[in-house]
Amino acid sequence: MRQIPEQTDYGFIHGHTKAPDVAAHAKDPRAKRAVIEALAVAELVRAFGLCERLAREN
């Protein structure tokens, strides 16, 4: 996954990864769900860290 620039004035950011597609080709919907959940958790952790950093700066 490519890094998002540390700029905070974006209204929306779209990210794409092929990991769910790879899991889907295995014909295992549980594997695809697990990949999507892992990506969502990772993004929430990153976003929370960004929010904490912004709070410290202000």
SEMISE-894178 format. One record per atom (N, C-alpha, C): residue in one letter; chain; atom name; x, y, z. Coordinates in Angstrom, 1 decimal. Example, Ala and Ser with C-alpha at 12.3 -4.5 7.8 and 13.67 -1.06 7.14 Angstrom:
2
<rec rest="A" kette="A" atom="N" xx="13.2" yy="-5.7" zz="7.8"/>
<rec rest="A" kette="A" atom="CA" xx="12.3" yy="-4.5" zz="7.8"/>
<rec rest="A" kette="A" atom="C" xx="13.2" yy="-3.3" zz="7.8"/>
<rec rest="S" kette="A" atom="N" xx="12.8" yy="-2.2" zz="7.1"/>
<rec rest="S" kette="A" atom="CA" xx="13.7" yy="-1.1" zz="7.1"/>
<rec rest="S" kette="A" atom="C" xx="12.9" yy="0.0" zz="7.9"/>
This chain:
58
<rec rest="M" kette="A" atom="N" xx="0.8" yy="-1.2" zz="0.0"/>
<rec rest="M" kette="A" atom="CA" xx="0.0" yy="0.0" zz="0.0"/>
<rec rest="M" kette="A" atom="C" xx="0.9" yy="1.2" zz="0.0"/>
<rec rest="R" kette="A" atom="N" xx="0.5" yy="2.2" zz="-0.8"/>
<rec rest="R" kette="A" atom="CA" xx="1.3" yy="3.5" zz="-0.8"/>
<rec rest="R" kette="A" atom="C" xx="0.9" yy="4.4" zz="0.4"/>
<rec rest="Q" kette="A" atom="N" xx="1.9" yy="5.1" zz="0.8"/>
<rec rest="Q" kette="A" atom="CA" xx="1.7" yy="6.0" zz="1.9"/>
<rec rest="Q" kette="A" atom="C" xx="0.9" yy="7.2" zz="1.5"/>
<rec rest="I" kette="A" atom="N" xx="0.0" yy="7.7" zz="2.4"/>
<rec rest="I" kette="A" atom="CA" xx="-0.7" yy="8.9" zz="2.2"/>
<rec rest="I" kette="A" atom="C" xx="0.1" yy="10.0" zz="2.7"/>
<rec rest="P" kette="A" atom="N" xx="0.3" yy="11.1" zz="1.9"/>
<rec rest="P" kette="A" atom="CA" xx="1.0" yy="12.3" zz="2.4"/>
<rec rest="P" kette="A" atom="C" xx="0.4" yy="12.8" zz="3.7"/>
<rec rest="E" kette="A" atom="N" xx="1.2" yy="13.3" zz="4.6"/>
<rec rest="E" kette="A" atom="CA" xx="0.8" yy="13.8" zz="5.9"/>
<rec rest="E" kette="A" atom="C" xx="0.1" yy="15.1" zz="5.8"/>
<rec rest="Q" kette="A" atom="N" xx="-0.9" yy="15.2" zz="5.0"/>
<rec rest="Q" kette="A" atom="CA" xx="-1.7" yy="16.4" zz="4.8"/>
<rec rest="Q" kette="A" atom="C" xx="-3.1" yy="16.1" zz="5.3"/>
<rec rest="T" kette="A" atom="N" xx="-3.7" yy="17.1" zz="6.0"/>
<rec rest="T" kette="A" atom="CA" xx="-4.9" yy="16.8" zz="6.7"/>
<rec rest="T" kette="A" atom="C" xx="-6.1" yy="17.5" zz="6.1"/>
<rec rest="D" kette="A" atom="N" xx="-6.0" yy="18.2" zz="4.9"/>
<rec rest="D" kette="A" atom="CA" xx="-7.1" yy="18.9" zz="4.4"/>
<rec rest="D" kette="A" atom="C" xx="-7.9" yy="18.2" zz="3.3"/>
<rec rest="Y" kette="A" atom="N" xx="-7.7" yy="16.8" zz="3.2"/>
<rec rest="Y" kette="A" atom="CA" xx="-8.5" yy="16.0" zz="2.3"/>
<rec rest="Y" kette="A" atom="C" xx="-9.9" yy="15.8" zz="2.8"/>
<rec rest="G" kette="A" atom="N" xx="-10.9" yy="15.9" zz="1.9"/>
<rec rest="G" kette="A" atom="CA" xx="-12.2" yy="15.6" zz="2.3"/>
<rec rest="G" kette="A" atom="C" xx="-12.5" yy="14.1" zz="2.2"/>
<rec rest="F" kette="A" atom="N" xx="-11.7" yy="13.4" zz="1.3"/>
<rec rest="F" kette="A" atom="CA" xx="-12.0" yy="12.0" zz="1.1"/>
<rec rest="F" kette="A" atom="C" xx="-10.7" yy="11.4" zz="0.5"/>
<rec rest="I" kette="A" atom="N" xx="-10.3" yy="10.2" zz="1.0"/>
<rec rest="I" kette="A" atom="CA" xx="-9.2" yy="9.5" zz="0.4"/>
<rec rest="I" kette="A" atom="C" xx="-9.6" yy="8.1" zz="0.1"/>
<rec rest="H" kette="A" atom="N" xx="-9.4" yy="7.7" zz="-1.1"/>
<rec rest="H" kette="A" atom="CA" xx="-9.7" yy="6.3" zz="-1.5"/>
<rec rest="H" kette="A" atom="C" xx="-8.4" yy="5.5" zz="-1.6"/>
<rec rest="G" kette="A" atom="N" xx="-8.4" yy="4.3" zz="-0.9"/>
<rec rest="G" kette="A" atom="CA" xx="-7.3" yy="3.4" zz="-1.0"/>
<rec rest="G" kette="A" atom="C" xx="-7.7" yy="2.1" zz="-1.6"/>
<rec rest="H" kette="A" atom="N" xx="-6.8" yy="1.5" zz="-2.3"/>
<rec rest="H" kette="A" atom="CA" xx="-7.1" yy="0.3" zz="-3.0"/>
<rec rest="H" kette="A" atom="C" xx="-6.0" yy="-0.7" zz="-2.7"/>
<rec rest="T" kette="A" atom="N" xx="-6.4" yy="-1.9" zz="-2.4"/>
<rec rest="T" kette="A" atom="CA" xx="-5.5" yy="-3.0" zz="-2.3"/>
<rec rest="T" kette="A" atom="C" xx="-6.1" yy="-4.3" zz="-2.9"/>
<rec rest="K" kette="A" atom="N" xx="-5.2" yy="-5.1" zz="-3.4"/>
<rec rest="K" kette="A" atom="CA" xx="-5.7" yy="-6.3" zz="-4.1"/>
<rec rest="K" kette="A" atom="C" xx="-5.9" yy="-7.5" zz="-3.1"/>
<rec rest="A" kette="A" atom="N" xx="-5.5" yy="-7.3" zz="-1.8"/>
<rec rest="A" kette="A" atom="CA" xx="-5.6" yy="-8.4" zz="-0.9"/>
<rec rest="A" kette="A" atom="C" xx="-7.0" yy="-9.1" zz="-0.8"/>
<rec rest="P" kette="A" atom="N" xx="-8.1" yy="-8.4" zz="-0.8"/>
<rec rest="P" kette="A" atom="CA" xx="-9.4" yy="-9.0" zz="-0.8"/>
<rec rest="P" kette="A" atom="C" xx="-9.7" yy="-9.8" zz="-2.0"/>
<rec rest="D" kette="A" atom="N" xx="-9.2" yy="-9.3" zz="-3.2"/>
<rec rest="D" kette="A" atom="CA" xx="-9.3" yy="-10.0" zz="-4.4"/>
<rec rest="D" kette="A" atom="C" xx="-8.6" yy="-11.4" zz="-4.4"/>
<rec rest="V" kette="A" atom="N" xx="-7.4" yy="-11.4" zz="-3.9"/>
<rec rest="V" kette="A" atom="CA" xx="-6.6" yy="-12.6" zz="-3.8"/>
<rec rest="V" kette="A" atom="C" xx="-7.3" yy="-13.6" zz="-2.9"/>
<rec rest="A" kette="A" atom="N" xx="-7.8" yy="-13.1" zz="-1.8"/>
<rec rest="A" kette="A" atom="CA" xx="-8.6" yy="-14.0" zz="-0.9"/>
<rec rest="A" kette="A" atom="C" xx="-9.8" yy="-14.6" zz="-1.6"/>
<rec rest="A" kette="A" atom="N" xx="-10.5" yy="-13.7" zz="-2.4"/>
<rec rest="A" kette="A" atom="CA" xx="-11.7" yy="-14.2" zz="-3.0"/>
<rec rest="A" kette="A" atom="C" xx="-11.4" yy="-15.3" zz="-4.1"/>
<rec rest="H" kette="A" atom="N" xx="-10.3" yy="-15.2" zz="-4.7"/>
<rec rest="H" kette="A" atom="CA" xx="-9.9" yy="-16.2" zz="-5.7"/>
<rec rest="H" kette="A" atom="C" xx="-9.8" yy="-17.6" zz="-5.1"/>
<rec rest="A" kette="A" atom="N" xx="-9.5" yy="-17.6" zz="-3.8"/>
<rec rest="A" kette="A" atom="CA" xx="-9.4" yy="-18.9" zz="-3.1"/>
<rec rest="A" kette="A" atom="C" xx="-10.8" yy="-19.5" zz="-2.8"/>
<rec rest="K" kette="A" atom="N" xx="-11.9" yy="-18.8" zz="-3.2"/>
<rec rest="K" kette="A" atom="CA" xx="-13.3" yy="-19.3" zz="-3.0"/>
<rec rest="K" kette="A" atom="C" xx="-13.6" yy="-19.5" zz="-1.6"/>
<rec rest="D" kette="A" atom="N" xx="-13.0" yy="-18.7" zz="-0.7"/>
<rec rest="D" kette="A" atom="CA" xx="-13.3" yy="-18.8" zz="0.7"/>
<rec rest="D" kette="A" atom="C" xx="-13.7" yy="-17.4" zz="1.2"/>
<rec rest="P" kette="A" atom="N" xx="-15.1" yy="-17.2" zz="1.4"/>
<rec rest="P" kette="A" atom="CA" xx="-15.6" yy="-15.9" zz="1.8"/>
<rec rest="P" kette="A" atom="C" xx="-15.1" yy="-15.5" zz="3.2"/>
<rec rest="R" kette="A" atom="N" xx="-14.9" yy="-16.5" zz="4.0"/>
<rec rest="R" kette="A" atom="CA" xx="-14.4" yy="-16.1" zz="5.4"/>
<rec rest="R" kette="A" atom="C" xx="-13.0" yy="-15.5" zz="5.3"/>
<rec rest="A" kette="A" atom="N" xx="-12.1" yy="-16.0" zz="4.4"/>
<rec rest="A" kette="A" atom="CA" xx="-10.8" yy="-15.5" zz="4.2"/>
<rec rest="A" kette="A" atom="C" xx="-10.9" yy="-14.0" zz="3.7"/>
<rec rest="K" kette="A" atom="N" xx="-11.8" yy="-13.8" zz="2.8"/>
<rec rest="K" kette="A" atom="CA" xx="-12.0" yy="-12.4" zz="2.2"/>
<rec rest="K" kette="A" atom="C" xx="-12.4" yy="-11.5" zz="3.3"/>
<rec rest="R" kette="A" atom="N" xx="-13.4" yy="-11.9" zz="4.1"/>
<rec rest="R" kette="A" atom="CA" xx="-13.9" yy="-11.1" zz="5.2"/>
<rec rest="R" kette="A" atom="C" xx="-12.8" yy="-10.8" zz="6.2"/>
<rec rest="A" kette="A" atom="N" xx="-12.0" yy="-11.8" zz="6.5"/>
<rec rest="A" kette="A" atom="CA" xx="-10.8" yy="-11.6" zz="7.5"/>
<rec rest="A" kette="A" atom="C" xx="-9.9" yy="-10.6" zz="7.0"/>
<rec rest="V" kette="A" atom="N" xx="-9.6" yy="-10.6" zz="5.6"/>
<rec rest="V" kette="A" atom="CA" xx="-8.7" yy="-9.6" zz="5.0"/>
<rec rest="V" kette="A" atom="C" xx="-9.3" yy="-8.2" zz="5.1"/>
<rec rest="I" kette="A" atom="N" xx="-10.6" yy="-8.1" zz="4.8"/>
<rec rest="I" kette="A" atom="CA" xx="-11.2" yy="-6.8" zz="4.9"/>
<rec rest="I" kette="A" atom="C" xx="-11.2" yy="-6.3" zz="6.3"/>
<rec rest="E" kette="A" atom="N" xx="-11.5" yy="-7.1" zz="7.3"/>
<rec rest="E" kette="A" atom="CA" xx="-11.6" yy="-6.7" zz="8.7"/>
<rec rest="E" kette="A" atom="C" xx="-10.2" yy="-6.2" zz="9.1"/>
<rec rest="A" kette="A" atom="N" xx="-9.1" yy="-7.0" zz="8.7"/>
<rec rest="A" kette="A" atom="CA" xx="-7.8" yy="-6.6" zz="9.1"/>
<rec rest="A" kette="A" atom="C" xx="-7.4" yy="-5.3" zz="8.5"/>
<rec rest="L" kette="A" atom="N" xx="-7.8" yy="-5.0" zz="7.3"/>
<rec rest="L" kette="A" atom="CA" xx="-7.5" yy="-3.7" zz="6.6"/>
<rec rest="L" kette="A" atom="C" xx="-8.2" yy="-2.6" zz="7.4"/>
<rec rest="A" kette="A" atom="N" xx="-9.5" yy="-2.8" zz="7.7"/>
<rec rest="A" kette="A" atom="CA" xx="-10.3" yy="-1.8" zz="8.4"/>
<rec rest="A" kette="A" atom="C" xx="-9.6" yy="-1.5" zz="9.8"/>
<rec rest="V" kette="A" atom="N" xx="-9.2" yy="-2.5" zz="10.5"/>
<rec rest="V" kette="A" atom="CA" xx="-8.6" yy="-2.3" zz="11.8"/>
<rec rest="V" kette="A" atom="C" xx="-7.3" yy="-1.5" zz="11.7"/>
<rec rest="A" kette="A" atom="N" xx="-6.5" yy="-1.9" zz="10.7"/>
<rec rest="A" kette="A" atom="CA" xx="-5.2" yy="-1.2" zz="10.5"/>
<rec rest="A" kette="A" atom="C" xx="-5.5" yy="0.3" zz="10.2"/>
<rec rest="E" kette="A" atom="N" xx="-6.5" yy="0.6" zz="9.4"/>
<rec rest="E" kette="A" atom="CA" xx="-6.8" yy="2.0" zz="9.0"/>
<rec rest="E" kette="A" atom="C" xx="-7.3" yy="2.7" zz="10.2"/>
<rec rest="L" kette="A" atom="N" xx="-8.1" yy="2.1" zz="11.0"/>
<rec rest="L" kette="A" atom="CA" xx="-8.6" yy="2.8" zz="12.2"/>
<rec rest="L" kette="A" atom="C" xx="-7.5" yy="3.1" zz="13.2"/>
<rec rest="V" kette="A" atom="N" xx="-6.5" yy="2.2" zz="13.3"/>
<rec rest="V" kette="A" atom="CA" xx="-5.4" yy="2.4" zz="14.2"/>
<rec rest="V" kette="A" atom="C" xx="-4.5" yy="3.6" zz="13.7"/>
<rec rest="R" kette="A" atom="N" xx="-4.3" yy="3.6" zz="12.3"/>
<rec rest="R" kette="A" atom="CA" xx="-3.6" yy="4.7" zz="11.7"/>
<rec rest="R" kette="A" atom="C" xx="-4.3" yy="6.0" zz="11.9"/>
<rec rest="A" kette="A" atom="N" xx="-5.6" yy="6.0" zz="11.7"/>
<rec rest="A" kette="A" atom="CA" xx="-6.4" yy="7.3" zz="11.8"/>
<rec rest="A" kette="A" atom="C" xx="-6.4" yy="7.8" zz="13.2"/>
<rec rest="F" kette="A" atom="N" xx="-6.5" yy="6.8" zz="14.2"/>
<rec rest="F" kette="A" atom="CA" xx="-6.5" yy="7.3" zz="15.6"/>
<rec rest="F" kette="A" atom="C" xx="-5.1" yy="7.9" zz="16.0"/>
<rec rest="G" kette="A" atom="N" xx="-4.1" yy="7.3" zz="15.5"/>
<rec rest="G" kette="A" atom="CA" xx="-2.7" yy="7.9" zz="15.7"/>
<rec rest="G" kette="A" atom="C" xx="-2.6" yy="9.3" zz="15.1"/>
<rec rest="L" kette="A" atom="N" xx="-3.2" yy="9.5" zz="13.9"/>
<rec rest="L" kette="A" atom="CA" xx="-3.1" yy="10.8" zz="13.3"/>
<rec rest="L" kette="A" atom="C" xx="-3.9" yy="11.8" zz="14.1"/>
<rec rest="C" kette="A" atom="N" xx="-5.1" yy="11.4" zz="14.6"/>
<rec rest="C" kette="A" atom="CA" xx="-5.9" yy="12.3" zz="15.4"/>
<rec rest="C" kette="A" atom="C" xx="-5.2" yy="12.6" zz="16.7"/>
<rec rest="E" kette="A" atom="N" xx="-4.5" yy="11.7" zz="17.3"/>
<rec rest="E" kette="A" atom="CA" xx="-3.8" yy="12.0" zz="18.6"/>
<rec rest="E" kette="A" atom="C" xx="-2.6" yy="13.0" zz="18.3"/>
<rec rest="R" kette="A" atom="N" xx="-2.0" yy="12.8" zz="17.1"/>
<rec rest="R" kette="A" atom="CA" xx="-0.9" yy="13.7" zz="16.8"/>
<rec rest="R" kette="A" atom="C" xx="-1.4" yy="15.1" zz="16.6"/>
<rec rest="L" kette="A" atom="N" xx="-2.5" yy="15.2" zz="15.9"/>
<rec rest="L" kette="A" atom="CA" xx="-3.1" yy="16.5" zz="15.6"/>
<rec rest="L" kette="A" atom="C" xx="-3.6" yy="17.2" zz="16.9"/>
<rec rest="A" kette="A" atom="N" xx="-4.1" yy="16.4" zz="17.8"/>
<rec rest="A" kette="A" atom="CA" xx="-4.5" yy="17.0" zz="19.1"/>
<rec rest="A" kette="A" atom="C" xx="-3.3" yy="17.5" zz="19.9"/>
<rec rest="R" kette="A" atom="N" xx="-2.2" yy="16.8" zz="19.9"/>
<rec rest="R" kette="A" atom="CA" xx="-1.0" yy="17.2" zz="20.6"/>
<rec rest="R" kette="A" atom="C" xx="-0.5" yy="18.5" zz="20.0"/>
<rec rest="E" kette="A" atom="N" xx="-0.6" yy="18.7" zz="18.7"/>
<rec rest="E" kette="A" atom="CA" xx="0.0" yy="19.8" zz="18.0"/>
<rec rest="E" kette="A" atom="C" xx="-0.9" yy="21.1" zz="18.2"/>
<rec rest="N" kette="A" atom="N" xx="-2.2" yy="20.9" zz="18.5"/>
<rec rest="N" kette="A" atom="CA" xx="-3.1" yy="22.0" zz="18.7"/>
<rec rest="N" kette="A" atom="C" xx="-3.3" yy="22.3" zz="20.1"/>
